Amino acid sequence: MFDGKKVAANMKSGRYMNGWTQQDLADTSHVSLSAITSYEVARNVPGLDIAVAICDAFGWTLDRLVGRTVDQKTGEVTYEDRR
């Protein structure tokens, strides 16, 4: 299932992979710095519009942000391990 902590971890990972600060992500996605911080500590989960903006900034799909994969042959949906 969907896990806000996974979103937080994936956001941090995406920033590190790009060499960005939280401010860089905020500027690129047009989301406030305080909101980015709140999402990265899993205090809040971004709404769909903001999640899309964050994904656009990273060049990701929503599935990647939430740690979801779909097997193309079987249609089986799995989520990354939360640990």
C-alpha positions as CSV (number, residue, x, y, z in Angstrom):
1,M,0.0,0.0,0.0
2,F,0.9,3.7,-0.3
3,D,3.3,4.8,2.3
4,G,4.1,8.5,3.1
5,K,7.5,7.5,4.5
6,K,8.4,6.0,1.1
7,V,7.4,9.2,-0.6
8,A,9.7,11.1,1.8
9,A,12.6,8.7,1.2
10,N,12.2,8.9,-2.5
11,M,12.1,12.7,-2.5
12,K,15.3,12.8,-0.6
13,S,16.9,10.2,-2.9
14,G,15.8,12.2,-5.9
15,R,17.4,15.3,-4.6
16,Y,20.6,13.6,-3.7
17,M,20.8,12.0,-7.2
18,N,20.4,15.5,-8.7
19,G,22.8,17.2,-6.3
20,W,19.9,19.5,-5.2
21,T,19.1,21.1,-1.9
22,Q,15.5,21.3,-0.7
23,Q,15.5,24.9,-2.0
24,D,16.5,23.7,-5.4
25,L,13.6,21.2,-5.5
26,A,11.3,23.9,-4.2
27,D,12.3,26.3,-6.9
28,T,12.2,23.7,-9.7
29,S,8.8,22.3,-8.7
30,H,7.3,25.7,-7.7
31,V,6.5,24.4,-4.3
32,S,7.4,26.2,-1.1
33,L,10.5,25.2,0.9
34,S,8.4,24.6,4.0
35,A,6.2,22.2,2.0
36,I,9.2,20.3,0.7
37,T,10.6,20.0,4.2
38,S,7.2,18.8,5.5
39,Y,7.0,16.1,2.9
40,E,10.6,14.9,3.4
41,V,10.1,14.4,7.1
42,A,6.8,12.6,6.4
43,R,4.8,15.1,8.4
44,N,2.6,15.6,5.4
45,V,2.0,13.9,2.1
46,P,1.9,16.0,-1.1
47,G,-1.5,16.3,-2.8
48,L,-1.8,15.0,-6.4
49,D,-1.0,18.4,-8.0
50,I,2.1,18.9,-6.0
51,A,3.2,15.3,-6.4
52,V,3.0,15.8,-10.2
53,A,5.1,19.0,-9.9
54,I,7.7,17.1,-7.9
55,C,7.7,14.2,-10.4
56,D,8.1,16.7,-13.3
57,A,11.0,18.3,-11.6
58,F,12.8,14.9,-11.3
59,G,11.6,13.6,-14.6
60,W,9.8,10.8,-12.8
61,T,6.4,9.1,-12.9
62,L,4.1,9.1,-9.9
63,D,4.7,5.4,-9.6
64,R,8.4,6.0,-9.0
65,L,7.7,8.7,-6.3
66,V,5.4,6.3,-4.4
67,G,7.6,3.3,-4.9
68,R,5.0,1.4,-7.0
69,T,5.8,-1.0,-9.9
70,V,3.5,-2.8,-12.2
71,D,4.5,-6.0,-13.9
72,Q,3.9,-5.5,-17.6
73,K,3.1,-9.2,-18.2
74,T,0.8,-10.0,-15.3
75,G,-0.4,-6.5,-14.2
76,E,0.6,-7.3,-10.7
77,V,1.2,-4.2,-8.6
78,T,4.0,-4.2,-6.0
79,Y,5.4,-1.5,-3.7
80,E,9.1,-1.1,-2.7
81,D,10.0,-2.5,0.8
82,R,9.3,0.2,3.4
83,R,12.4,-0.6,5.4
